[in-house]
Amino acid sequence: MSVATLLRFFIMVAVSVLLAGCSNVNRLYLETLRLAFFEDGPSLSLQQVRESKVDFLKVLHGERLPVYMALAYIEDGQNKWVSADHVVVAMDQDKIIRISGLDIDLQYTDNLQGNPLRATSQLTDASWKYHIDVEEHHYDLPVDSQWQRGAPQQVTFYDKAFTVIPVTETVSIDINEPYWTYETTWQNVYWLEQTSGQIIYSEQKATPNSDLMKMTFVSRIARLINAREAN
């Protein structure tokens, strides 16, 4: 057993002790950690995803190698994903609203009730104004986003064809600092599977300072394939 594997094992044991006897939510979190710490490799097969007791999200962050995050828990309608190296990503209807554990963390997003992804049937020409707090960088930063649905297109996951509706969020920030060196406008992308309306792939920058995160919702894709094969 390698030193890295031993270290992950002892971390997991420590977490197990802390969570022993806790709620069902914490037991689910513990099971998630087991899967995240001891994933089988850089790419999980469709069968591995199907057999998992929790949901997986495949993430490509900047120039780093792909990693898998596991759905730790759902709280107040928000999904919270965790990685083996303790990164936590919180999403509201698959829009990133908080990140902790990276070099640049998104601490807060307000006005979540205005998130257009809460009503995907009304995404065409939707708009959303909100503020974000970026740890040690900017607080109460005003953000304006404009949303647009695109034409259906064909994509492939696990050698299976899917029809998706691409949705583009054009994000703009209002900043007056004279030495600002980051982007003030960028685009996030969400692919909605045409039949179910579920997001199965997304590309998002959480803050002006952040690297792009490319996210594939592999467990959702596996369930869609299962449903297709069952019919």
N, C-alpha and C positions, 0 to 999 in steps of 0.2 A: 504494500500500500504506500503511495507516495506521500511526501510531507504535506502537500496541498490537500490531498484527500483526507489525511488524518486531521488536519486543521479544520476542514469543513465538518468532519464527524464530531469533533469535540464541541464546535459551535452549535451543532444541531442538538447534541446531548444537553448542553446548557439551556438552550431554548426549550427543550422538552421538559426539563425540570421546572422552568418558570411557568410553563403552560399546563402542567399536570393538574388535573382536577378542575380545570376551567370550563367555560361554556362550550357549546357545540361549535360556535363561531371560532373559538380559539383552537379547538381540535381540528377543524377544517384548515385553519392556518398552519398548524403543525404538519398535517399531511401535505400541504402545499410546499412547505419548506423541504420535506423529504424529497419530493419530486424535483424541486429546483436545485438542491445541492447535488443530487446524484443523477442528473440527466444522462442519457446514454451517449450523447455526442452532440456535435454541432447541428445535426439535422435529425429531427424525429420523423419516423415513418408515419404514414396514415394509420397503420394498425396501432402503433404506440399511442398516437393521439386519441384514437377511438377507445383504447383500454384505460386511459387515464381517468381517475376519479374527480379531477378538477380541470378547469379550462386552462389552456395554454395560449400564449400570445408570443409570436416570433417577432423579434425586434432587431432591426439593423440601425445602429445609432452612429451617425457620422461615418468615419472610416474604420470603425471597429468591426470585429467579427460578429456574426449574428449570435444572439442569445435568446433563451426562452424565459419568459416571465409567466408566473402562475397566478391565477385569480385567488388572492388570499381571502378576501371577504367583500361583501356588499353592504354598504352603510348609507342610509338616507338616499337610496337610489343610485349611489355612485359605486362604480367598480374600482377596486384597489388591487393592483398587480404588483407582485414582488419578484425580484430576481435573486439568484444565488449570492450576489455580492451586496445585497441589502438595498438596492435601489427600489423605491416605491413610486409607482405612477398611479395617480387617481384620475378617473375620467367621469365626466357627466355625459351620458349618452354617446360615449366614445370620443368626446372632445377632451383633450388633456387640460386639466384645471389645476393640478398640483404635481410637483415632482420633488422627491428628496433623495439624497444619496449621490448626486452627480456634482460635477464641478460648479455648475450653475443650476440652482434650484428655483423652481416656481413655487412660491409660498402660498399664493392666494389668487383666486379669480372671483370677481363679484358678479352680480346680476345673472345668476345661472338660470333664473326663470325665463330669461330672454334667449337662451341657447336655441337656435333654429333646429338643431338635431332632435329636439323634443317633439317636433311636428314635421317629420320628413316630407309629408305630402305638400307642405307649404314652403319648400326650400327655394323655389324660383323667385329671384329678386328679393330674398329675405335679407335683413340687416340686423346687426347686433352691436350695441355699444357696451363695453365693460372696462374694468380696470384690473391690472395685475400687479402683484408685488414680486419682484425678482431679488432674491437674497443678495445682500451686499452690493446691489447695483441700483435698482430703481424701485420706488414704492408709489403706489397709486398711479401707475402709468396708464394713461387713457388709450384704449384700443377701439378701433372701429372695424367691423368686418362685414363684407358684402358676399352674399352667397348666390350661386348659380348652378342649376342642374344642367348636365350635358346630355348628349344623345347616347342611347344604349351602345355598348361595345362588348366584344367577346374577349374573355381572359381565361387563363388556364391555371388551375391549382391541382396538385396530385394527379396530373394527366387527365383531369376532368374539365370540360368546358363550362363556363359560367357566363351568363349575361349580366352585366353590371351597369348601373347608372352612375357615372362619375359626377361628383358634386365638388365644386371648387369654392373655397373660402379665401377671399382676398383680404388680407389683414393689413391694416395701416395703423401706425402709432403717431401720436402727436407729441413731438419732442422739440424743445427749443435750446437744448444744450449746444454750445458752439463747437465743442470738440467731439461730438457724437461720431462714432466710427462703425456703428452697426447698421444693418438694414432698417429702413423705416416702412417698407412694404414687402410682403412676401405672400405666397399662396400655400394653403393647406389643401389636401385632396382626400376625399372619402369615396370609396366605391360601395354602393348599395347593391346587394344582390337583387335582381329585378323582381323575383317572385315573392320573396320573404320580406324585402325591405331592410334586411339586416346589413350592417357594415361589415364587410369581410376583409377590407384592406384600407389602410390610411397612411398618409404622409403628413407629418405635422412638425412645425417648429413651435416649441412651447413659449419661447421668448425671443426677442431680437438677438440675444447673445447666444442662443442655443444652437446645437447641431440638429440637422433634420433627423427625425425618427421615422423609419419605415416599418409599419406594423402590419403583420398578417394574422388575422384572427383564426388560427388553424383549427381550434376546436369547433367553432361555428361552421367552418367549411366542412369538417368531418361529419357534423350532424346533418348538414344539407345533403351530403353524399349518401349518408345512411337513409335519409328520407326518400331520396330519389331511387335508391336500390330497393327499398321496401315496397314501392308502388309497381 
